[in-house]
Amino acid sequence: MIKIKSQKQIEKMHEAGRLLASCHRELSKLVTPGTSTLKLDQFVENFLKAHGAKAAQKGYMGYPYATCASVNDEVCHGLPNKRALKEGDIVTIDFVVNLNGWLADSAWSYAVGNVSTKSQDLMDATKKALYKGIEQAQVGNRIGDIGHAIQTYAESKGYSIVREFIGHGIGRSIHEEPQVHHIGERNTGITLKEGMVITIEPILNAGRPHVSLTEDGWTAVTYDGSLSAQYEHTVAIMKDGPIILTEQA
């Protein structure tokens, strides 16, 4: 069942989203060659704690960290570790903030130092695809309109879209209905209604869309070793248009 949020509840989620965005802004300053994803993870956990919040995904289904940290060909759910990031890497940091029982979720891909044109183009296209999807998150549109906009743009740029990992409703729980696919056909799926809150989080690969799971049981990687990037926002569907609850200033 899809849970419709009141204006007051959406504002509480927006407070969580603003905190998440401020954490990403500070985190971005630390993404440099030589640092580790474990240090970035510890920063996020400490930042949230200092602001009266917590990382909602730590402990969720047994997940042991505050963030997912995925590097280069790691598609998503990468485990933070002590390995030093290198000049030219792409690292995606994904986390969920719980502030007073209400959640916000956002992932962001970062360039580590100077990256290749190929890497930057992938990141730019993935971010643009996210916003193409958000443009379709309008009252009266259907869920397939979001996926169609993302798919059309991404494929026009020569990138593939990971099918296995999708967006979702969010509120007091990390995963609620509806499912938000990043491929689709226009005018298909459920009708979007005022008060729905969803995540839109496309993952684009430079190569094929296929992924595999590593031995740690969490980290998904591109099957062909190609680069991957992801951007995600939590979005409220309102009568005057979508509101991005996790927008970074």
Secondary structure, DSSP 8 states (H G I E B T S, - for coil): -B----HHHHHHHHHHHHHHHHHHHHHHTT--TT-BHHHHHHHHHHHHHHTT-EETTTTGGG--SSSEEEETTEEE-----S-B--TT-EEEEEEEEEETTEEEEEEEEEE-SS--HHHHHHHHHHHHHHHHHHHT--TT-BHHHHHHHHHHHHHHTT-EE-SS--EEE-SSSSSEEEEE-SS--TT-S-B--TT-EEEE--EEESS-S-EEE-TTSS-EEETT---EEE--EEEEEETTEEEETT---
